Amino acid sequence: MNNQRGRWIIGIVLATVVVAFLGLSFAPLIGDTLQANRTSNPDQQPVSSVQNGTSAESEGPTQEQLKSQEKGYEAVLQREPENENALRGLVDVRLQLGNLEGTVEPLQKLAELHPEEPSYSVLLAQTKQYLGDMEGAAGVYRDILNSQPAYVPALQGLTTLLLRQERPQAAIGLLQDTLKKAPQLEEVEGSSVDVASIQLILGQVYASQERYDEAVAVYNDAISEDESDFRPVLAKALVFTEQGKVEEAKPLFSTAAELAPPKFKDQINAQLQQLEAQGSTEEG
């Protein structure tokens, strides 16, 4: 993998990999991903800028400039249909133009060029989902899972779609089957399965169906398997909060804050402070 494509992949993964916080739902973050890529890849110039002999584009390009860049990328792709820089650039500029539908074709091409990189396909599925093509998105997620059954972003994406179709049991079955197969998958694929993240998604599905006892049981399993992971502790605290079990939730928030990386501590402590403030108000 060359460095430029590697950096772009990392940007996709950062935007699409779920369970960074809790393993809950995620929205299409394609625009943010590719905007971040523009700053992290200073060597990747828009075609129109390169042709004009200028350096990096100024902030806030006009619609006319964006259209010019789009035509430049399209011209390159007419000559070189598999030019990855042009494909990524076309996705980027069409996002800035508000043409999300126009990103589907180049994203599809990128996914076809690199079937070994499921993050491309996840980005495609997210786009289809955002555009309302639920069946198309589900098909992409299932294709990913056919080759990588425990790939967490695809599991999360398909779970979300199944819940939207009011098929919670199908979502639960998908996740339970994956967890059961985890040891076998690790043996066959020679890589570890992110069991904790899959458990978090399963717990959230249970919680969304108000099957709180089952959600807590899943989180307890995750906690027992890795007592240093703040996520199931926080998830359990949130379930207790939803149930009105405030006193049981408070120590869990405190524990989660202690275990969490610095970037999450403030958010967790804010949840705890909010609970304590509500308790003081009720007592008053």
C-alpha positions in Angstrom: 0.0 0.0 0.0 1.5 3.4 -1.0 1.7 6.1 1.7 -0.8 8.4 0.1 -3.5 5.7 -0.2 -2.6 4.5 3.3 -3.3 7.9 4.8 -6.6 8.1 3.0 -7.6 4.6 4.3 -6.7 5.7 7.8 -9.0 8.7 7.5 -11.8 6.4 6.4 -11.2 4.0 9.2 -11.2 6.8 11.8 -14.5 8.1 10.4 -16.3 4.8 10.0 -15.0 2.4 12.7 -17.6 2.3 15.4 -17.3 1.6 19.1 -14.7 4.3 19.6 -16.9 5.5 22.3 -19.6 2.9 22.9 -20.0 1.0 19.7 -23.4 2.6 19.0 -24.9 4.0 15.9 -22.9 6.0 13.4 -23.8 8.4 10.6 -22.2 8.9 7.2 -19.1 11.0 7.9 -17.9 11.0 4.3 -17.6 14.7 4.1 -15.6 15.0 7.3 -13.4 12.1 6.3 -12.5 13.6 2.9 -12.2 17.1 4.2 -9.7 15.8 6.8 -7.9 14.0 3.9 -7.5 17.3 2.1 -5.5 18.7 5.1 -3.6 15.4 5.8 -2.6 14.9 2.1 -1.0 18.3 1.2 0.7 16.5 -1.7 -2.7 15.7 -3.4 -3.6 18.8 -5.4 -6.9 19.2 -7.2 -6.4 18.5 -10.9 -7.5 22.0 -11.9 -4.9 23.6 -9.5 -2.1 21.4 -10.9 -3.0 22.2 -14.4 -3.0 25.9 -13.6 0.4 25.6 -12.0 -0.8 26.8 -8.6 -0.2 25.3 -5.2 -2.9 24.2 -2.6 -6.3 25.6 -3.1 -7.4 28.5 -1.0 -9.9 28.0 1.7 -13.6 27.9 0.7 -13.4 27.3 -3.1 -16.3 28.8 -5.1 -18.8 26.7 -7.0 -17.1 27.7 -10.2 -13.8 26.5 -8.9 -15.3 23.2 -7.7 -17.0 22.6 -11.0 -13.6 23.2 -12.7 -12.0 20.7 -10.4 -14.7 18.2 -11.1 -14.2 18.5 -14.8 -10.5 18.0 -14.3 -11.0 14.8 -12.4 -13.5 13.6 -14.9 -11.1 14.2 -17.8 -8.4 12.2 -16.0 -10.8 9.3 -15.4 -11.8 9.3 -19.1 -8.1 8.5 -19.9 -7.4 6.5 -16.8 -10.6 5.0 -15.4 -8.7 3.4 -12.5 -6.7 6.5 -11.4 -7.3 6.4 -7.6 -6.2 10.0 -6.9 -8.8 11.2 -9.4 -11.5 8.9 -8.1 -10.9 10.1 -4.5 -10.7 13.7 -5.7 -14.0 13.3 -7.6 -15.7 12.0 -4.5 -14.3 14.9 -2.5 -15.3 17.7 -4.9 -18.8 16.3 -5.5 -19.3 16.2 -1.7 -18.4 19.9 -1.6 -20.8 20.5 -4.4 -23.6 18.8 -2.4 -23.8 16.0 -5.0 -23.9 13.0 -2.8 -25.4 10.8 -5.5 -22.5 11.6 -7.7 -20.1 10.0 -5.2 -21.6 6.6 -5.6 -20.0 5.7 -8.9 -16.4 6.6 -7.9 -16.8 5.0 -4.5 -18.1 1.8 -6.2 -15.0 1.9 -8.4 -12.7 2.3 -5.5 -14.4 -0.6 -3.7 -14.0 -2.8 -6.7 -10.3 -1.8 -7.1 -9.6 -2.8 -3.5 -11.8 -5.6 -2.3 -9.2 -6.2 0.4 -9.9 -2.8 1.9 -13.5 -3.1 3.4 -13.4 0.5 4.5 -14.0 1.6 0.9 -17.1 -0.6 0.8 -18.3 0.7 4.2 -18.1 4.2 2.9 -20.1 3.2 -0.2 -22.7 1.5 2.0 -23.0 4.5 4.3 -23.5 6.7 1.2 -26.3 4.4 -0.1 -27.9 4.3 3.3 -27.8 8.1 3.6 -29.4 8.3 0.1 -32.2 6.0 1.2 -31.1 2.9 -0.8 -31.4 0.6 2.2 -31.3 -2.6 0.1 -28.3 -1.5 -1.8 -26.5 -0.6 1.5 -27.5 -3.9 3.1 -26.1 -5.7 0.0 -22.8 -4.0 0.3 -22.6 -4.8 4.0 -23.4 -8.4 3.4 -20.8 -8.7 0.7 -18.2 -7.4 3.2 -19.3 -9.9 5.8 -19.2 -12.8 3.4 -15.4 -12.2 3.2 -14.8 -10.8 6.6 -17.6 -12.0 8.9 -16.4 -10.2 12.0 -15.7 -6.8 10.4 -17.2 -4.5 13.0 -18.2 -1.4 10.9 -20.1 -3.7 8.5 -21.8 -5.5 11.4 -22.8 -2.2 12.9 -24.1 -0.9 9.6 -26.1 -4.0 8.8 -27.4 -4.0 12.4 -28.6 -0.4 12.0 -30.4 -1.2 8.8 -32.1 -4.3 10.3 -33.3 -2.2 13.2 -34.7 0.4 10.8 -36.6 -2.4 9.1 -38.0 -3.3 12.4 -36.1 -6.6 12.4 -34.4 -6.6 15.8 -34.3 -10.4 16.1 -32.5 -10.6 12.8 -30.0 -8.1 14.1 -29.6 -10.0 17.4 -29.1 -13.3 15.5 -26.5 -11.8 13.3 -24.4 -10.6 16.3 -24.9 -13.7 18.4 -23.9 -16.0 15.5 -20.8 -13.9 14.9 -19.8 -14.1 18.6 -20.3 -17.9 18.6 -18.1 -18.2 15.5 -15.4 -15.9 16.9 -13.0 -18.7 18.0 -13.3 -20.5 14.7 -12.9 -17.2 12.8 -9.8 -16.4 14.7 -8.3 -19.9 14.0 -9.2 -19.7 10.3 -8.3 -16.1 9.6 -5.3 -16.0 12.0 -6.4 -12.6 13.4 -8.3 -11.6 16.5 -12.0 -10.8 16.5 -13.0 -7.7 18.3 -15.4 -9.5 20.6 -15.9 -6.6 23.0 -17.1 -4.3 20.2 -19.5 -6.9 18.9 -20.8 -7.4 22.5 -21.3 -3.6 22.8 -23.4 -3.5 19.6 -25.5 -6.5 20.8 -26.1 -4.9 24.1 -27.2 -1.7 22.4 -29.7 -3.7 20.3 -31.1 -5.3 23.5 -31.3 -1.8 25.1 -33.1 -0.3 22.1 -35.7 -3.0 22.5 -36.0 -2.3 26.3 -34.6 -5.8 27.0 -32.4 -4.3 29.7 -31.6 -7.4 31.7 -30.2 -9.0 28.5 -28.2 -5.9 27.7 -26.7 -5.8 31.2 -25.8 -9.4 31.0 -23.9 -8.8 27.8 -22.1 -5.9 29.3 -21.2 -7.9 32.4 -19.7 -10.6 30.1 -17.6 -7.9 28.4 -16.5 -6.4 31.7 -15.5 -9.8 33.1 -13.4 -10.4 29.9 -11.5 -7.1 30.1 -11.9 -5.1 33.3 -9.7 -2.3 31.8 -12.2 -1.5 29.1 -14.3 1.5 30.0 -16.9 1.0 27.3 -19.1 -1.8 28.7 -18.9 -0.1 32.1 -20.2 3.1 30.6 -22.8 1.2 28.5 -24.1 -0.5 31.7 -24.3 2.9 33.4 -26.4 4.3 30.6 -28.7 1.4 30.7 -29.2 1.8 34.5 -29.8 5.5 33.9 -32.5 4.7 31.3 -34.1 2.4 33.8 -34.1 5.1 36.4 -31.5 3.3 38.5 -29.6 6.4 39.2 -27.7 5.3 42.4 -26.5 2.1 40.6 -25.4 4.2 37.6 -23.3 6.8 39.5 -20.4 4.5 40.6 -20.3 3.0 37.1 -19.9 6.4 35.6 -17.1 7.1 38.0 -15.3 3.8 37.2 -15.8 4.4 33.4 -14.2 7.9 33.8 -11.2 6.4 35.6 -10.7 3.8 32.9 -11.4 6.0 29.9 -8.8 7.6 27.7 -8.4 11.4 28.4 -10.4 12.4 25.4 -13.5 10.7 26.8 -13.2 11.6 30.5 -14.9 15.0 30.3 -17.9 13.6 28.5 -18.4 10.8 31.1 -17.9 13.2 34.0 -20.5 15.5 32.5 -23.0 12.6 32.5 -22.2 11.9 36.1 -22.5 15.6 37.1 -25.9 15.8 35.3 -27.2 12.8 37.2 -26.0 14.3 40.5 -27.6 17.6 39.7 -30.9 15.9 38.9 -30.7 14.1 42.2 -30.1 17.4 44.1 -33.0 19.0 42.3 -35.3 16.1 43.2 -34.2 16.2 46.9 -34.8 20.0 47.0 
